[in-house]
Amino acid sequence: MLRIVFLSILLSTMFADNLSAQAGKPVKNFLNVQGPLVFNKLPYQLKWSSHPSANYYKQEYINSNEDLNKFTSMIMLECLTGAATAKELIANKIAELKNMKAGNPYVNYESMYNAEKEEYILDFLVTANNPDGSIAIAERNIYRYKALPAASGQKGVLLFALSTRSYGKDVAKFLQNLKSSKADLSDKVRLFNIPAVKI
């Protein structure tokens, strides 16, 4: 199964399969987040996690009736501890998207800064395309970057993200629906009460 992976803080491997390493193993809650996460009245369960380096943690949540190999909605929590700032990380991600857009006209993005909360929002669309140029997978992501709260016990950046997807023949309807639902979903991510993390 083709899987787009956007490891939003450290890595950007376009077509990698990060599921096999945890097959059959319990998923570790590195961030000590109490679940399930309830977003837009739907519960999201922790299904995958990774701690690939000393200062980077990533956890993925999906609905219980979905499959990580072909999800339609996913929540991600990521932490990067250390001296990096939210401003630096969103700038790095925007630079990455600019490079992607040069070779893929479907890539699009917009960003905003919430001065009141000192948070950054990045709303972007990416695709995996077939050899003929048609879209195989369309993925809309809303990333919310903020400084790690003092209660976490660490300095660094916390990312809360929502990823929604469509596949094959459903892509056209997915893209059409973005026009009417874009602001609503972005607002829900912006206003979501991010759970406490502790490393």
N, C-alpha and C positions, 0 to 999 in steps of 0.2 A: 504493500500500500504506500503510495506516495504521500509523504507527510512534510508539510512546510514547518520548519522549526525556527522561531525567532527568539533566541536567547537574548533578551532585550538589553541586558546590561553588559555582558562580556562577549558573547559570541553571536555570530550571524550565519549559521550554516543553513543553506537554503533547503536542501533535501536530505535530511538525515533522519535516522530512526533511532530515537533514544528510549524506546520502550523495552527492548529485549533484556537490558541489564537488570530490570526489576521484575521480569516475568516470574510469577509464582512466589515472590518475596513480599513480606509485609512492607507497606509504605511508611517510611519514617517521617514523623512530623518534626522536622528540624527547627521550625520557627515556633513550636509550642502554641499553635493557634487552636483555639477551641472551635470545633466544627459541629455540624456542617455550616458553611457560609450560605446565608439566604440573600439572594440578589433578585430583585424584580419578582418577589414572591415565590421564587424557585430555590430549592436546596441544592447546594453544590458540595459534593463529597471529595475529600482528598484522594486522588488516584495515582499521583506520581510525584516524586520529589528527587532532588539532586543536590549534592554538596561537592561540586567539582573542584573547588579550590578552597583554601583556608578562609577566605573572606566572602565567598559567594554562596548563596542559598536560593533554591528555586522550588516552588511547590505549585502543582496544577490541580484544579478542581473541576469536575464536570457533574452533570446530573447522573443519577444512578442508572438511568435507562439508556445512557449513551456510552460510546466506545471511544477510547482515546485515539484509535486509528482513524476514526471518521466522525469526530464530534461536530456539533453545530454551534455549541456555546461552551466557552471555557473561561474560568477565572484563574488568574495567575498572581501569586505573591512572590516577590523576589527581594532579596536583601543583599546589598554590597556594603560591607563594613570597611572603614578606613577613611581616608581624607577626601575621597571623591564627593562632589556635590550634585544635587539634582539638576542644576543648571548645566553642568558639564555633561552629564549623562544624556540629557535630552538633546543637547547639541550634537553629541556623537551619533545618536540615533537618527537625527535629521540628516546629517552628512551621509549616513548609510543609505537612507531612503533616496536622497538626491542621486547617488550613484546607481541605485536600482532603477530609478525613473529614466535614466539615460538609455537603458536597454529595454525598458518595459513601459509603454505609454499608459498602461492601466494604473500604475502606482500613483497615489495621490495622498497628500497629507496637509494638516493644518495644526498649529500649536497655539496655546494660550498660557498666560501666567495668572494665577490667582493670588494677588498680592495679600489679600486678607489672611489666607492660609499658608502663604509662601509655598505654593505647590505649582507644578507644571503639568499641563495636559497635552498629550500628543494623540491626535485622532488620524488614523491612516488606513489606506486600503492597499493591499498587495495581492498579487495573483501568481499562480503557477499555470503556465500556458502550455498547450499542446504544440507539437511541431508545426501545425498549420496556423498557429497564432491565436486560435480560439482558447478560451479560458477553461482550464480543467478544475481549478479551485480558486474561489474568491474569498479573501479573508479581510474582515474589518477589525481593527484593533483600536482600543482606547486605553492609553497608558497614562497613569497618574503617578507622578514622581514627587516624593516628599522626603525631607530629612527624617532619619530614624528617630522616633520619640525617645526622650531620655529614659523612659521606663524600660526600654528594650535592653538597656545595659551596654549599648554599643553606639559608636558614632558611625554615620554612613548614610545610605540612601535606601528607602523602602519604595518598592514599586507595587501598586495595585493595578491590575489590568484585566480587561474583558476582551475576549476574542470570539467573534462570531464568523461562521463559515457557511459556504454553500458549494455544491459539487455538480459538475456536468450540466445537465439540462436545467437544473434549478438556479443556475447562476444568474440568468437574465432577470428573473423575478427578484432575486436577492438584491441585485444592483438597483432595480427599480424601487424597491421598498426602502432603500437607503435614503432616497430623496425625501420621503415623508417621515421617517423615524430617526434620522440622524441626530437632530438636536435633542430629542427626548432621551435617547440612550446615553448620549454624552452627558446630559444633566444628571442622569441616575448614577453614572460612574463618579461624577464630580461630587455628588452629595452623599455617596455611600459611606457609612461609618466603618472605616477600615479596622479590622480586629487588632487587638494588641498582640505584638510579637515579642518573644523573648528568646535570645540566643544563648 
